[in-house]
Amino acid sequence: MRRAAWPLVAGVVLVGLLFLFVFPSRTYLAQRQELSSAEGRVQVLTRENEELASRVKKLNTDEEIERLAREQYNLVKPGEEAYAILPAPQPDPPPPPAKKPAKKSRGLVASVLDRITFWS
């Protein structure tokens, strides 16, 4: 009976070691990887926030507002004239080739009647 108990004891010890060391270490490694990827995302978002903050600061200046008004909305100051240079007109594409009308199928009876009237 003692010989049959050793494999059972060894199995219980092995399962105990798995629960004590292997599963927690796998969880720890996965959490470390998630932490490093989250830190990378935080760095990217921080950089983007800094860029957006500088853009907001720049947009609050009169020079930038005037530049955007002229560039995007074609606005001018009183007394100025606005000119727009249009692109050259595009040549018209050639017309598609004419299609021959499809022959209508009139059916067996109509074609037989045509042949009969042709011979008579």
C-alpha positions, 0 to 999 in steps of 0.5 A: 500500500505504501508503494501506491501512495508515493505517486499520489503524494508526488502528484499532490506536491507537483500540483502544489508547486504549480499553484505556488510558483508557475501560475503566479509567475506567469501572471507576473510576467503578463502584468509586466508586459501590460505595464510596459505597453501602457507606459508606451501609450502614456508617453505617446499620449503625453507627447500628443497632449503637449503638441495640442497644447502648443497648437491651442496656445498658437491658435489664441494669437491674432496672427494665427487667426488671421492666417487661418481666416485668409487661408481656409476661408478666403477672407480679406481685410477691408479695402483688400481684393481677393484673387483666386487662380483657377486650374486649367480646364480639363479636356472632355473625354472622348465619347464611348464607341457607339454600340450596335443595337442588339438583335431582338429575338422574336421567337420561333413562331414569328421567325417561321411566319417570316420565312413562310411569307418570304417564300410566298 
